[in-house]
């Protein structure tokens, strides 16, 4: 029984730890993505097709018009024609906390060391600080954002790209867009932790980006942040309907990675649950042996007036006591190990950047672990309890009990 109790403690403890780790890295990834690309991205104007126009003319019901348009497919016009108008409209949504128009374009970045392909993001710094964590992502540069703010020709370069080009703050960098070629100054280096971003993205002032890319008006997309990030799909659908521009929430944009994290969380839960299952089997075997060995004692109790329910409750209470002790021990172990793991250094560079194990504290990890253990332990206790309750004193005395 002590071995079963120890197994339940370890099973619940490791269940909590693995869920805290997998959920921790998932939440860290989500925070990184939201701090870089925002909760919603508005891009590409929706143009009604001939079928959609015809449907609207024959039916005044807006919902039916939307269905007809979706069935016929949509045609998108690249970019946002009037970002100022769209920005003003977005700020009226209750859940919107920040809006930033961005002009994007591909360039060749040429330093004295080598050249490499890059993407420039023209931004209004104050607006973009409201929709991203750019302010806390600066890793090198004495002047940092203040130098960028006061330097019209200033650039914020991703650390990975800067390392490839051997760039440091204060260095010059030539950017070539088509036939246009201009020299800029690196104000600071930033690191989002997402290597695909830090390897290609260069921030510059919005007006300068328009001039370099020869885009006198419009924007490539508008980045939006929300007070409640979980409402992104509903808000994106509403924005798309009202603004007639494509809108994607972060859940849709990062669907692949979110499914990977979900699969890892379920897989780890199933794997660790086998410890609880094996402990439950051991407990079942122990209780079954007790029933076999204590048949005479059970007969005495029955002859003294104990009912079948009384005998059954003895074994069920035994299982409940083991469950409670195992749960408390597992919670203590899980919390302690989770805290210890969160302090372990680890260097991760890939889809995100982390220098320690990421953990996520949630009461639901403890609840699910307890429910899993309860199902296994109580099942292991109920079956021997029912067998013990079926024993008859007369059959035990005659030696014919089954």
C-alpha positions as CSV (number, residue, x, y, z in Angstrom):
1,X,0.0,0.0,0.0
2,X,2.9,2.4,0.8
3,X,4.3,1.7,-2.7
4,X,0.9,2.5,-4.2
5,X,0.8,5.7,-2.2
6,X,4.3,6.7,-3.3
7,X,3.3,6.0,-6.9
8,X,0.3,8.3,-6.6
9,X,2.4,11.1,-5.1
10,X,4.9,10.8,-7.9
11,X,2.3,10.5,-10.5
12,X,0.4,13.6,-9.4
13,X,3.6,15.5,-8.9
14,X,5.1,14.8,-12.3
15,X,1.7,15.4,-14.0
16,X,1.7,18.9,-12.5
17,X,5.3,19.6,-13.4
18,X,5.0,18.5,-17.0
19,X,1.8,20.4,-17.6
20,X,3.4,23.5,-16.0
21,X,6.3,23.2,-18.3
22,X,4.4,22.6,-21.6
23,X,1.9,25.3,-20.8
24,X,4.7,27.6,-19.7
25,X,6.5,27.4,-23.0
26,X,3.2,27.8,-24.8
27,X,2.3,30.9,-22.9
28,X,5.8,32.3,-23.4
29,X,5.5,31.7,-27.1
30,X,2.1,33.5,-27.2
31,X,3.5,36.5,-25.2
32,X,6.4,36.7,-27.6
33,X,4.1,36.6,-30.7
34,X,1.7,39.1,-29.3
35,X,4.5,41.4,-28.2
36,X,5.9,41.3,-31.8
37,X,3.1,41.0,-34.2
38,X,0.1,42.1,-32.2
39,X,-3.2,40.3,-31.5
40,X,-4.9,41.2,-34.9
41,X,-3.5,42.3,-38.2
42,X,-5.7,44.3,-40.7
43,X,-4.6,44.0,-44.3
44,X,-5.8,43.8,-47.8
45,X,-9.1,45.4,-48.8
46,X,-12.0,43.1,-49.6
47,X,-13.6,43.7,-53.0
48,X,-17.0,42.4,-53.6
49,X,-17.3,39.9,-56.5
50,X,-19.9,40.1,-59.2
51,X,-21.7,37.2,-57.5
52,X,-21.7,39.0,-54.2
53,X,-23.1,42.3,-55.7
54,X,-25.8,40.3,-57.4
55,X,-26.7,38.6,-54.2
56,X,-26.9,41.9,-52.3
57,X,-29.2,43.4,-55.0
58,X,-31.7,40.5,-54.7
59,X,-31.6,40.2,-50.9
60,X,-31.5,43.0,-48.4
61,X,-30.6,40.7,-45.5
62,X,-26.9,41.5,-44.7
63,X,-26.2,38.1,-43.2
64,X,-27.4,36.4,-46.4
65,X,-25.2,38.8,-48.4
66,X,-22.2,37.8,-46.3
67,X,-22.9,34.1,-46.8
68,X,-23.3,34.6,-50.6
69,X,-20.0,36.6,-50.7
70,X,-18.2,33.9,-48.8
71,X,-19.6,31.2,-51.0
72,X,-18.5,33.0,-54.2
73,X,-15.0,33.7,-52.7
74,X,-13.4,37.0,-52.1
75,X,-11.1,39.2,-54.1
76,X,-8.5,41.1,-52.1
77,X,-6.8,44.3,-53.0
78,X,-3.3,44.4,-51.5
79,X,-2.7,46.8,-48.6
80,X,-4.7,49.4,-46.8
81,X,-5.7,52.4,-48.9
82,X,-6.7,54.8,-46.1
83,X,-4.9,53.8,-42.9
84,X,-5.8,57.0,-41.1
85,X,-9.6,56.3,-41.6
86,X,-9.2,52.6,-40.7
87,X,-7.1,53.5,-37.6
88,X,-9.8,55.9,-36.4
89,X,-12.5,53.3,-36.8
90,X,-10.4,50.7,-35.0
91,X,-9.9,52.9,-32.0
92,X,-13.7,52.9,-31.5
93,X,-13.7,49.1,-30.8
94,X,-14.0,48.6,-27.0
95,X,-11.4,45.8,-26.8
96,X,-8.7,47.7,-28.9
97,X,-5.9,49.0,-26.8
98,X,-3.5,50.1,-29.5
99,X,-3.2,50.6,-33.3
100,X,-0.2,51.0,-35.5
101,X,0.0,51.4,-39.3
102,X,3.0,49.7,-40.9
103,X,4.6,50.1,-44.4
104,X,6.5,47.0,-45.3
105,X,8.9,46.3,-48.2
106,X,11.8,44.1,-49.2
107,X,15.3,45.5,-49.5
108,X,18.9,44.5,-49.7
109,X,20.9,45.5,-46.6
110,X,24.6,46.2,-47.5
111,X,27.2,46.7,-44.8
112,X,31.0,47.0,-45.2
113,X,31.1,43.2,-44.4
114,X,28.4,41.7,-46.7
115,X,24.9,42.2,-47.9
116,X,21.8,40.3,-47.1
117,X,18.0,40.3,-47.9
118,X,15.9,42.1,-45.3
119,X,12.4,43.6,-44.8
120,X,11.9,47.2,-43.7
121,X,9.0,48.1,-41.4
122,X,8.1,51.7,-41.5
123,X,6.4,52.7,-38.2
124,X,5.3,55.6,-36.2
125,X,7.4,54.8,-33.1
126,X,4.8,56.0,-30.4
127,X,2.0,54.1,-32.1
128,X,4.1,50.9,-32.5
129,X,5.3,51.0,-28.9
130,X,1.6,50.7,-27.9
131,X,1.1,47.5,-30.0
132,X,4.3,45.7,-29.3
133,X,7.1,45.1,-26.8
134,X,9.7,46.8,-28.9
135,X,10.6,49.1,-26.1
136,X,11.7,46.2,-23.9
137,X,13.4,44.3,-26.8
138,X,16.3,46.7,-27.3
139,X,19.5,44.8,-26.4
140,X,22.3,47.1,-27.6
141,X,22.6,50.8,-28.2
142,X,23.5,53.6,-25.8
143,X,20.8,55.9,-27.0
144,X,18.3,53.1,-27.7
145,X,14.9,54.3,-28.7
146,X,15.6,57.9,-27.9
147,X,18.4,57.9,-30.5
148,X,16.0,56.3,-33.0
149,X,13.3,58.8,-32.1
150,X,15.5,61.8,-32.8
151,X,17.3,60.5,-35.9
152,X,15.2,60.6,-39.1
153,X,17.8,58.2,-40.8
154,X,17.9,55.9,-37.8
155,X,17.3,52.1,-37.9
156,X,16.4,49.4,-35.4
157,X,18.0,46.2,-36.6
158,X,17.3,42.7,-35.5
159,X,20.2,41.1,-33.6
160,X,20.5,38.1,-35.8
161,X,20.7,40.2,-38.9
162,X,23.2,42.5,-37.2
163,X,25.4,39.6,-36.4
164,X,25.3,38.4,-40.0
165,X,26.2,41.8,-41.3
166,X,28.7,42.6,-38.5
167,X,26.8,45.7,-37.4
168,X,26.9,47.6,-34.2
169,X,24.9,50.7,-33.0
170,X,26.3,53.8,-34.7
171,X,27.4,51.9,-37.9
172,X,26.2,52.9,-41.4
173,X,24.0,50.6,-43.4
174,X,23.0,51.0,-47.1
175,X,19.5,49.9,-48.0
176,X,18.6,49.2,-51.6
177,X,14.9,49.0,-52.7
178,X,14.8,48.5,-56.5
179,X,17.0,51.2,-58.0
180,X,16.8,53.4,-55.0
181,X,19.8,53.2,-52.6
182,X,20.2,55.2,-49.4
183,X,22.6,55.2,-46.4
184,X,21.2,54.9,-42.8
185,X,22.5,54.8,-39.3
186,X,21.9,51.9,-36.9
187,X,20.4,53.5,-33.7
188,X,20.0,50.2,-31.8
189,X,19.7,46.5,-32.0
190,X,16.6,44.6,-30.8
191,X,15.9,41.0,-30.1
192,X,12.3,39.6,-30.1
193,X,13.5,36.0,-29.5
194,X,11.8,34.8,-32.8
195,X,14.7,34.1,-35.1
196,X,12.7,34.4,-38.3
197,X,11.9,38.0,-37.3
198,X,15.3,39.0,-35.9
199,X,17.0,37.7,-39.0
200,X,15.2,40.0,-41.5
201,X,13.2,42.8,-39.9
202,X,14.5,46.4,-39.8
203,X,12.4,49.2,-38.3
204,X,12.6,52.7,-39.7
205,X,10.5,55.8,-39.5
206,X,7.2,55.7,-41.5
207,X,7.9,58.7,-43.6
208,X,11.4,57.5,-44.6
209,X,10.0,54.0,-45.5
210,X,7.4,55.6,-47.8
211,X,10.1,57.6,-49.5
212,X,12.5,54.7,-49.9
213,X,9.7,52.3,-51.2
214,X,8.0,55.1,-53.2
215,X,4.7,54.4,-51.5
216,X,3.3,57.9,-51.0
217,X,0.1,56.7,-49.3
218,X,-1.5,53.7,-47.8
219,X,-0.1,51.1,-45.5
220,X,0.9,47.4,-45.9
221,X,-1.1,46.4,-42.8
222,X,-2.3,47.7,-39.5
223,X,-1.3,46.0,-36.2
224,X,-3.8,45.9,-33.4
225,X,-3.5,44.9,-29.7
226,X,-6.4,44.0,-27.5
227,X,-7.2,44.3,-23.8
228,X,-8.6,40.7,-23.9
229,X,-6.4,38.7,-26.3
230,X,-8.7,35.6,-26.2
231,X,-11.4,37.6,-28.0
232,X,-9.2,38.1,-31.1
233,X,-11.2,35.7,-33.4
234,X,-14.6,37.4,-32.6
235,X,-13.1,40.9,-32.8
236,X,-11.3,40.1,-36.1
237,X,-14.6,38.8,-37.6
238,X,-16.4,41.9,-36.6
239,X,-13.6,44.2,-37.9
240,X,-13.6,42.4,-41.2
241,X,-17.3,42.9,-41.6
242,X,-17.3,46.5,-40.6
243,X,-14.1,47.7,-42.2
244,X,-14.2,45.4,-45.3
245,X,-10.5,44.5,-44.9
246,X,-9.1,41.2,-44.1
247,X,-8.5,40.6,-40.4
248,X,-6.6,37.7,-38.8
249,X,-6.4,37.0,-35.1
250,X,-3.2,35.6,-33.5
251,X,-4.9,32.2,-33.0
252,X,-5.4,31.9,-36.7
253,X,-2.0,33.2,-37.6
254,X,-0.2,30.8,-35.2
255,X,-2.6,27.9,-35.6
256,X,0.1,25.4,-36.5
257,X,2.4,26.1,-33.5
258,X,-0.6,26.3,-31.1
259,X,-1.6,22.8,-32.3
260,X,1.9,21.5,-31.7
261,X,1.9,22.8,-28.1
262,X,-1.5,21.3,-27.5
263,X,-0.4,17.9,-28.8
264,X,2.7,18.1,-26.6
265,X,0.5,18.9,-23.6
266,X,-1.9,16.0,-24.2
267,X,1.0,13.6,-24.9
268,X,2.8,14.5,-21.7
269,X,-0.4,14.1,-19.7
270,X,-1.1,10.7,-21.1
271,X,2.5,9.5,-20.6
272,X,2.7,10.7,-16.9
273,X,-0.8,9.3,-16.2
274,X,0.6,5.8,-16.7
275,X,2.4,6.3,-13.4
276,X,-0.9,6.9,-11.6
277,X,-2.5,3.9,-13.5
278,X,0.3,1.5,-12.5
279,X,0.0,2.7,-8.9
280,X,-3.8,2.1,-9.1
281,X,-3.2,-1.4,-10.4
282,X,-0.8,-2.0,-7.5
283,X,-3.4,-0.7,-5.0
284,X,-6.1,-2.9,-6.6
285,X,-3.8,-6.0,-6.2
286,X,-3.2,-5.1,-2.6
287,X,-6.8,-4.7,-1.7
288,X,-7.8,-7.8,-3.6
289,X,-5.2,-9.8,-1.5
290,X,-6.5,-8.2,1.7
291,X,-10.0,-9.5,0.8
292,X,-8.7,-13.0,0.2
293,X,-6.6,-13.0,3.4
294,X,-9.2,-11.4,5.6
295,X,-12.3,-13.5,4.7
296,X,-12.7,-14.8,8.3
297,X,-12.5,-11.4,9.7
298,X,-15.1,-10.2,7.2
299,X,-17.3,-13.1,8.2
300,X,-17.0,-12.2,11.9
301,X,-18.0,-8.6,11.1
302,X,-21.0,-9.7,9.1
303,X,-22.1,-12.0,11.9
304,X,-21.9,-9.1,14.3
305,X,-24.4,-7.2,12.2
306,X,-22.3,-5.3,9.7
307,X,-24.2,-4.9,6.4
308,X,-22.7,-5.3,2.9
309,X,-22.6,-1.5,2.6
310,X,-20.6,-1.3,5.8
311,X,-18.0,-3.8,4.6
312,X,-17.8,-2.0,1.2
313,X,-17.3,1.3,2.9
314,X,-14.3,0.0,4.8
315,X,-12.3,-0.6,1.6
316,X,-13.6,2.5,-0.1
317,X,-12.5,4.6,2.9
318,X,-9.1,2.9,2.7
319,X,-8.9,4.0,-0.9
320,X,-10.1,7.5,-0.1
321,X,-7.4,7.9,2.6
322,X,-4.7,6.8,0.2
323,X,-6.1,9.2,-2.4
324,X,-6.2,12.2,0.0
325,X,-2.6,11.5,1.3
326,X,-1.3,11.0,-2.3
327,X,-3.0,14.1,-3.5
328,X,-1.6,16.3,-0.8
329,X,1.8,14.8,-1.2
330,X,1.6,15.2,-5.0
331,X,0.6,18.8,-4.8
332,X,3.5,19.6,-2.5
333,X,5.9,17.7,-4.7
334,X,4.5,19.3,-7.9
335,X,4.7,22.8,-6.6
336,X,8.2,22.4,-5.2
337,X,9.6,20.7,-8.4
338,X,7.9,23.3,-10.6
339,X,9.4,26.2,-8.7
340,X,12.8,24.5,-8.8
341,X,12.6,23.8,-12.6
342,X,11.7,27.5,-13.2
343,X,15.0,28.5,-11.8
344,X,17.1,26.1,-14.0
345,X,19.1,27.9,-16.7
346,X,18.6,26.7,-20.3
347,X,19.4,28.4,-23.6
348,X,16.7,28.1,-26.2
349,X,17.0,29.8,-29.6
350,X,14.5,28.9,-32.2
351,X,10.8,29.8,-32.6
352,X,11.4,31.9,-29.4
353,X,14.3,32.8,-27.2
354,X,14.5,31.8,-23.5
355,X,17.3,31.5,-21.0
356,X,15.4,29.4,-18.4
357,X,12.7,26.9,-18.2
358,X,9.3,28.5,-18.6
359,X,6.5,27.4,-16.3
360,X,2.8,28.4,-16.0
361,X,1.1,28.2,-12.7
362,X,-2.5,27.1,-13.0
363,X,-4.9,25.6,-10.5
364,X,-6.4,23.5,-13.3
365,X,-3.2,21.4,-13.5
366,X,-3.8,20.4,-9.9
367,X,-7.5,19.8,-10.5
368,X,-6.9,17.6,-13.5
369,X,-4.2,15.6,-11.8
370,X,-6.4,15.0,-8.8
371,X,-9.4,13.9,-10.9
372,X,-7.2,11.5,-12.9
373,X,-5.9,10.0,-9.6
374,X,-9.4,9.9,-8.1
375,X,-10.8,7.9,-11.1
376,X,-7.9,5.4,-11.0
377,X,-7.7,5.0,-7.2
378,X,-11.4,4.8,-6.5
379,X,-11.9,2.3,-9.3
380,X,-9.1,0.2,-7.8
381,X,-10.9,0.4,-4.4
382,X,-14.5,-0.1,-5.5
383,X,-13.9,-3.5,-7.2
384,X,-12.4,-5.3,-4.2
385,X,-14.9,-3.6,-2.0
386,X,-17.8,-5.0,-4.0
387,X,-16.2,-8.5,-3.8
388,X,-15.8,-8.2,0.0
389,X,-19.4,-7.1,0.3
390,X,-20.7,-10.1,-1.5
391,X,-19.0,-12.6,0.9
392,X,-21.5,-14.5,3.1
393,X,-20.6,-15.7,6.6
394,X,-22.0,-19.1,6.0
395,X,-20.1,-19.6,2.8
396,X,-16.9,-18.6,4.5
397,X,-17.4,-21.0,7.4
398,X,-18.2,-23.9,4.9
399,X,-15.3,-22.8,2.7
400,X,-17.4,-22.3,-0.4
401,X,-17.0,-18.5,-0.7
402,X,-16.0,-17.2,-4.1
